[in-house]
Amino acid sequence: MAPGVPYRKLFGLPGVTAQAVLGFLAQLTQQVAPAGIVLVVQASSGSLVLAGLAAAAFGIGAGMARPVQGRLIDRRGPRGVLAVSAAAHVTALIALVIGAGSGWPGWTTVALAWTAGAGLPPISVTMRIEWGGRMAAEGRTAAYSLVYLVQELAILTGPLLFGLLIALVSASVGLGVVAAAAGAGTLAFSRVLKVTGPSLSAGRGRVFRHVGMRVLLGVVVLLGGAIGALDVGVPALAVARGIPAATGPLVAALALGGVAGAAVYGARQWAAAPALRLSGLLLVFGLALAPLVLVSSLPLFWVVLFAGGLMVNPALTTTSLLVDEFAPGAQAEAFGWVSTAVSMGAAAGAGVAGVVAQQFGPSLPFLVAAGFAGLAAILSSLLLGPIGRP
């Protein structure tokens, strides 16, 4: 099949284009909310500690809620879950802005941040269920790649829009506007869904019944660890070089690599089994990151980061294909656990990388990231044998 045909088939399905556009709008707060919470809380309270706690509460809330949201989608369909989560997410963020400006107690700020995170609408999970359920097995690589492509574009665009609103008005107004736009996008997205009922086998599927699913979550935790180590390593290196402003372009290299990787990966069909592909992608990811320990030129650093980013979304796409194999009838909940596993791994990787950077220098976090990716590749090799057979 010629390159690009899987995407043409996907976009040929009724409603997919509208779902992609509205799903993009609905995910604008994914990257904006944590940064916006920090800016709003620090500006109003003067406490970076409280701001950090609130941002952490947001992340914890999102990680805790994803599997619960997924289970509800499996059992009841996505529309009600999207409506309730959007209301909770937007209301909590606007209440946080009001409360921060009105001098509400710090614990209410943290509680509202947690609620906003727990209410973060499960757009990417719903997209996987919607598009994966409507495409044959050979087209699901394109379907799941498009999920990550839309998500990555929202993560790139949201902060730019937020920054513009900060420059024109304020962080508080900016956060409120982006939250309202995402809420409206979520409600509109829910109305154009075609797969609106529960899974046909909901209630019979069990996320952890198959040992392959448990191994896969371990792999995803390690992949998240690599991403978290990079999140620390990039700004640490930029600061150590005396060019903190370089953080933005370097982070963008990873994101742009992710966009390109998702677009290319989904544009063709692959003969290799998903488990083999996942091992190969993770191995290449680790090998791409390892030389960053020795790279001194920032332009070359950007190129290597971009090359590493090419592997991230294809690897995550492939985990979605394996979820279909290991957790039939419970995919939405399983996708939720995958999101939680990425977040948990990222937190662990960031913590390890921070200690390593402090003790051994700003280049070593990249070796930590490469190590996490290498361990993920080794663990994923178990999925190639009997353990990975449904």
C-alpha positions as CSV (number, residue, x, y, z in Angstrom):
1,M,0.0,0.0,0.0
2,A,1.4,3.4,-0.9
3,P,2.5,5.8,1.8
4,G,-0.4,8.0,3.0
5,V,-3.2,5.6,2.1
6,P,-4.0,4.6,5.8
7,Y,-4.5,8.3,6.6
8,R,-6.7,8.8,3.6
9,K,-8.9,5.9,4.7
10,L,-9.1,7.3,8.2
11,F,-10.0,10.8,7.1
12,G,-12.5,9.3,4.7
13,L,-14.6,8.1,7.6
14,P,-17.5,10.4,8.4
15,G,-16.7,12.8,11.3
16,V,-13.0,12.1,11.7
17,T,-11.9,15.5,10.4
18,A,-14.2,17.3,12.8
19,Q,-13.2,15.0,15.7
20,A,-9.5,15.8,15.0
21,V,-10.1,19.6,14.9
22,L,-12.3,19.6,18.0
23,G,-10.1,17.1,19.8
24,F,-7.2,19.5,19.2
25,L,-9.2,22.4,20.7
26,A,-10.3,20.3,23.7
27,Q,-6.7,19.4,24.6
28,L,-5.3,22.9,24.7
29,T,-5.2,22.9,28.5
30,Q,-3.0,19.8,28.8
31,Q,0.2,21.8,28.8
32,V,-1.3,25.2,29.6
33,A,-3.0,24.2,32.9
34,P,0.1,23.2,34.9
35,A,2.1,26.2,33.8
36,G,-0.9,28.5,34.2
37,I,-1.5,27.2,37.7
38,V,2.1,27.9,38.7
39,L,2.0,31.5,37.3
40,V,-1.4,32.4,38.8
41,V,-0.7,30.9,42.2
42,Q,2.8,32.3,42.5
43,A,1.6,35.8,41.4
44,S,-1.2,35.9,43.9
45,S,0.4,34.2,46.9
46,G,4.1,35.0,46.3
47,S,4.8,31.3,47.2
48,L,6.6,29.1,44.7
49,V,6.1,26.2,47.1
50,L,2.3,26.5,47.0
51,A,2.4,27.0,43.2
52,G,4.5,23.8,42.9
53,L,2.2,21.9,45.2
54,A,-0.8,23.0,43.1
55,A,0.9,21.9,39.9
56,A,1.8,18.6,41.4
57,A,-1.8,18.1,42.6
58,F,-3.0,18.7,39.1
59,G,-0.7,16.0,37.7
60,I,-1.7,13.6,40.5
61,G,-5.4,14.2,39.9
62,A,-5.0,13.5,36.2
63,G,-3.1,10.3,36.8
64,M,-5.6,9.0,39.4
65,A,-8.6,9.7,37.2
66,R,-7.6,8.3,33.8
67,P,-8.2,4.6,34.6
68,V,-11.5,5.5,36.3
69,Q,-12.6,7.6,33.3
70,G,-11.6,4.7,31.0
71,R,-13.6,2.2,32.9
72,L,-16.7,4.4,32.8
73,I,-16.2,4.8,29.0
74,D,-16.0,1.0,28.6
75,R,-19.2,0.5,30.5
76,R,-21.3,3.6,29.6
77,G,-19.8,5.2,26.6
78,P,-17.8,8.4,26.3
79,R,-20.3,11.2,26.0
80,G,-21.4,11.4,29.7
81,V,-17.8,11.0,30.9
82,L,-16.7,13.9,28.6
83,A,-19.5,16.2,29.7
84,V,-18.9,15.7,33.4
85,S,-15.1,15.8,33.2
86,A,-15.2,19.0,31.1
87,A,-17.5,20.7,33.6
88,A,-15.3,19.7,36.5
89,H,-12.1,20.7,34.7
90,V,-13.2,24.1,33.6
91,T,-15.1,25.0,36.8
92,A,-12.1,24.0,39.0
93,L,-9.7,26.1,36.9
94,I,-11.9,29.2,36.9
95,A,-12.5,28.7,40.7
96,L,-8.8,28.5,41.2
97,V,-8.2,31.7,39.4
98,I,-10.9,33.5,41.4
99,G,-9.8,31.9,44.7
100,A,-6.1,32.8,44.1
101,G,-7.0,36.4,43.4
102,S,-9.4,36.6,46.4
103,G,-6.9,35.2,48.9
104,W,-8.6,31.8,49.6
105,P,-6.6,29.4,51.8
106,G,-3.8,27.5,50.2
107,W,-5.4,24.1,50.8
108,T,-8.4,25.2,48.6
109,T,-6.0,26.1,45.8
110,V,-4.4,22.6,46.0
111,A,-7.8,20.9,46.1
112,L,-9.1,22.9,43.1
113,A,-5.9,22.0,41.2
114,W,-6.4,18.3,42.0
115,T,-10.0,18.6,40.8
116,A,-9.0,20.3,37.6
117,G,-6.5,17.5,37.0
118,A,-9.0,14.7,37.8
119,G,-11.5,16.4,35.4
120,L,-9.0,16.7,32.5
121,P,-11.2,15.3,29.8
122,P,-10.1,11.9,28.4
123,I,-9.9,13.1,24.8
124,S,-7.0,11.0,23.6
125,V,-8.6,7.9,25.2
126,T,-11.8,8.6,23.5
127,M,-10.1,9.2,20.1
128,R,-8.4,5.8,20.4
129,I,-11.7,4.0,21.1
130,E,-13.5,6.0,18.3
131,W,-10.9,5.6,15.6
132,G,-9.6,2.2,16.6
133,G,-13.1,0.8,16.7
134,R,-13.9,2.1,13.2
135,M,-10.7,1.0,11.5
136,A,-9.6,-2.5,10.6
137,A,-6.6,-3.9,12.4
138,E,-4.2,-2.9,9.5
139,G,-5.4,0.7,9.8
140,R,-5.0,1.2,13.5
141,T,-1.4,2.3,13.3
142,A,-2.7,5.4,11.4
143,A,-5.6,5.8,13.8
144,Y,-3.4,5.8,16.9
145,S,-0.7,7.8,15.3
146,L,-3.3,10.5,14.6
147,V,-4.3,10.5,18.2
148,Y,-0.7,11.4,19.3
149,L,-0.3,13.8,16.3
150,V,-3.4,15.8,17.4
151,Q,-2.3,15.7,21.0
152,E,1.2,16.9,20.3
153,L,0.0,19.8,18.1
154,A,-2.3,20.9,21.0
155,I,0.6,20.7,23.4
156,L,2.7,22.8,21.1
157,T,0.0,25.4,20.3
158,G,-1.6,25.8,23.7
159,P,1.4,27.4,25.4
160,L,1.8,29.8,22.4
161,L,-1.8,30.9,22.7
162,F,-1.4,31.2,26.5
163,G,1.7,33.3,26.1
164,L,0.0,35.7,23.8
165,L,-2.9,36.1,26.2
166,I,-0.5,36.7,29.1
167,A,1.2,39.5,27.0
168,L,-2.2,41.0,26.1
169,V,-4.0,40.6,29.4
170,S,-2.8,38.5,32.3
171,A,-2.0,34.9,33.3
172,S,-5.3,34.6,35.1
173,V,-7.4,35.8,32.2
174,G,-5.3,33.7,29.8
175,L,-5.9,30.5,31.9
176,G,-9.6,31.2,32.1
177,V,-9.9,31.8,28.3
178,V,-8.0,28.6,27.4
179,A,-9.9,26.6,29.9
180,A,-13.2,27.8,28.5
181,A,-12.1,27.1,24.9
182,A,-11.0,23.6,25.9
183,G,-14.3,23.0,27.7
184,A,-16.4,24.1,24.7
185,G,-14.2,22.0,22.4
186,T,-14.8,18.9,24.6
187,L,-18.5,19.3,24.5
188,A,-18.5,19.8,20.7
189,F,-16.2,16.9,20.3
190,S,-18.5,14.6,22.3
191,R,-21.4,15.5,19.9
192,V,-19.6,14.4,16.7
193,L,-18.6,11.0,18.0
194,K,-19.9,8.0,16.2
195,V,-19.0,5.3,18.7
196,T,-21.1,6.5,21.6
197,G,-22.2,3.4,23.5
198,P,-20.3,1.0,25.8
199,S,-17.9,-1.6,24.6
200,L,-19.7,-4.7,23.3
201,S,-17.7,-6.8,25.6
202,A,-17.5,-4.3,28.5
203,G,-17.7,-6.2,31.8
204,R,-16.0,-9.3,30.3
205,G,-12.6,-7.6,29.7
206,R,-10.1,-7.3,32.5
207,V,-7.2,-4.9,32.1
208,F,-4.7,-7.0,34.1
209,R,-5.9,-10.5,33.2
210,H,-3.2,-11.0,30.5
211,V,0.4,-10.9,31.8
212,G,1.4,-9.1,28.6
213,M,-0.6,-6.1,29.8
214,R,1.3,-6.0,33.1
215,V,4.6,-6.2,31.3
216,L,3.5,-3.5,28.8
217,L,2.7,-1.1,31.7
218,G,6.2,-1.7,33.1
219,V,7.6,-0.8,29.7
220,V,5.5,2.4,29.5
221,V,6.7,3.4,33.0
222,L,10.3,3.1,31.8
223,L,9.5,5.1,28.6
224,G,7.9,7.8,30.8
225,G,11.1,7.7,32.9
226,A,13.1,8.6,29.8
227,I,10.7,11.5,28.9
228,G,10.9,12.8,32.5
229,A,14.7,12.7,32.5
230,L,14.7,14.8,29.3
231,D,12.3,17.3,30.9
232,V,14.9,17.9,33.6
233,G,18.0,17.5,31.5
234,V,17.1,20.0,28.7
235,P,16.6,23.1,31.0
236,A,19.4,22.1,33.3
237,L,21.8,22.0,30.3
238,A,20.6,25.3,28.9
239,V,21.1,27.0,32.3
240,A,24.5,25.4,32.7
241,R,25.5,26.8,29.3
242,G,24.4,30.3,30.4
243,I,21.6,30.3,27.8
244,P,18.4,29.6,29.6
245,A,16.4,30.9,26.7
246,A,17.6,27.9,24.7
247,T,15.3,25.7,26.7
248,G,12.3,26.6,24.5
249,P,13.9,25.6,21.2
250,L,15.4,22.5,22.6
251,V,12.1,21.3,24.1
252,A,10.5,22.2,20.8
253,A,12.9,19.8,19.1
254,L,11.5,16.9,21.0
255,A,7.9,18.0,20.3
256,L,8.5,18.6,16.6
257,G,10.2,15.2,16.4
258,G,7.1,13.7,18.0
259,V,4.9,15.4,15.4
260,A,7.0,14.2,12.5
261,G,7.3,10.7,13.9
262,A,3.6,10.3,14.4
263,A,2.9,11.6,10.9
264,V,5.4,9.3,9.2
265,Y,4.7,6.2,11.3
266,G,0.9,6.3,10.6
267,A,1.4,6.9,6.9
268,R,2.2,3.4,6.0
269,Q,1.4,-0.2,7.0
270,W,4.1,-2.3,8.8
271,A,4.7,-6.0,8.3
272,A,6.5,-6.4,11.7
273,A,4.4,-7.4,14.7
274,P,3.7,-4.6,17.2
275,A,5.9,-6.1,19.9
276,L,8.9,-6.3,17.6
277,R,8.3,-2.7,16.5
278,L,8.1,-1.5,20.1
279,S,11.4,-3.1,21.0
280,G,13.1,-1.6,18.0
281,L,11.7,1.9,18.5
282,L,12.7,1.9,22.2
283,L,16.2,0.7,21.3
284,V,16.7,3.4,18.7
285,F,15.3,6.0,21.1
286,G,17.9,5.0,23.7
287,L,20.7,4.9,21.2
288,A,19.7,8.4,19.9
289,L,19.8,9.9,23.4
290,A,23.1,8.4,24.6
291,P,25.4,10.7,22.5
292,L,23.8,13.8,24.1
293,V,26.2,13.2,27.0
294,L,29.1,14.1,24.6
295,V,27.5,16.7,22.4
296,S,28.7,20.3,23.0
297,S,27.2,22.2,20.0
298,L,23.6,23.4,20.8
299,P,22.5,23.2,17.1
300,L,23.8,19.6,16.9
301,F,22.1,19.0,20.3
302,W,18.8,20.2,18.7
303,V,19.2,17.8,15.8
304,V,19.9,14.8,18.1
305,L,16.9,15.7,20.3
306,F,14.7,15.9,17.2
307,A,15.9,12.5,16.1
308,G,15.1,11.1,19.5
309,G,11.7,12.7,19.4
310,L,10.9,10.8,16.2
311,M,10.7,7.6,18.2
312,V,8.5,8.7,21.1
313,N,5.0,8.9,19.5
314,P,5.5,5.8,17.3
315,A,6.5,3.9,20.5
316,L,3.3,5.2,22.3
317,T,1.2,4.4,19.2
318,T,2.5,0.8,19.3
319,T,1.7,0.4,23.0
320,S,-1.9,1.2,21.9
321,L,-1.9,-1.6,19.4
322,L,-0.7,-4.0,22.1
323,V,-3.5,-2.8,24.4
324,D,-5.9,-4.0,21.8
325,E,-4.3,-7.4,22.0
326,F,-3.9,-7.7,25.7
327,A,-7.1,-6.0,27.1
328,P,-10.0,-6.6,24.7
329,G,-13.2,-5.3,26.0
330,A,-11.5,-3.0,28.5
331,Q,-9.4,-0.8,26.1
332,A,-10.5,2.5,27.5
333,E,-9.5,1.6,31.0
334,A,-6.3,0.1,29.8
335,F,-5.5,3.2,27.8
336,G,-6.1,5.2,31.0
337,W,-3.6,3.0,32.9
338,V,-1.1,3.6,30.1
339,S,-1.5,7.4,30.6
340,T,-1.1,7.0,34.3
341,A,2.0,4.8,33.8
342,V,3.6,7.4,31.6
343,S,3.0,10.1,34.2
344,M,4.4,7.9,37.0
345,G,7.5,7.1,35.0
346,A,8.0,10.7,34.1
347,A,7.9,11.8,37.7
348,A,10.4,9.0,38.6
349,G,12.7,9.9,35.7
350,A,12.6,13.6,36.6
351,G,13.5,12.9,40.2
352,V,16.4,10.6,39.3
353,A,17.7,13.0,36.6
354,G,17.5,16.0,39.1
355,V,19.7,14.2,41.6
356,V,22.1,13.0,38.9
357,A,22.4,16.5,37.5
358,Q,23.0,18.0,40.9
359,Q,25.7,15.5,41.8
360,F,27.4,14.7,38.5
361,G,26.7,17.6,36.1
362,P,24.0,18.7,33.6
363,S,24.9,16.3,30.8
364,L,24.3,13.1,32.8
365,P,20.5,13.3,32.8
366,F,20.6,12.4,29.1
367,L,22.5,9.2,30.1
368,V,19.7,8.5,32.6
369,A,17.1,9.0,29.8
370,A,19.0,6.6,27.5
371,G,19.2,4.1,30.4
372,F,15.4,4.2,31.0
373,A,14.8,3.8,27.2
374,G,17.3,0.9,27.1
375,L,15.6,-0.9,30.0
376,A,12.3,-0.4,28.3
377,A,13.6,-2.0,25.2
378,I,14.9,-5.0,27.1
379,L,11.6,-5.4,29.1
380,S,9.6,-5.1,25.9
381,S,11.5,-8.0,24.4
382,L,9.5,-10.2,26.7
383,L,6.5,-9.4,24.7
384,L,8.1,-11.1,21.7
385,G,7.8,-14.5,23.3
386,P,5.0,-16.6,24.8
387,I,4.4,-14.0,27.5
388,G,3.2,-11.6,24.8
389,R,0.8,-13.9,23.1
390,P,-2.9,-13.2,23.9
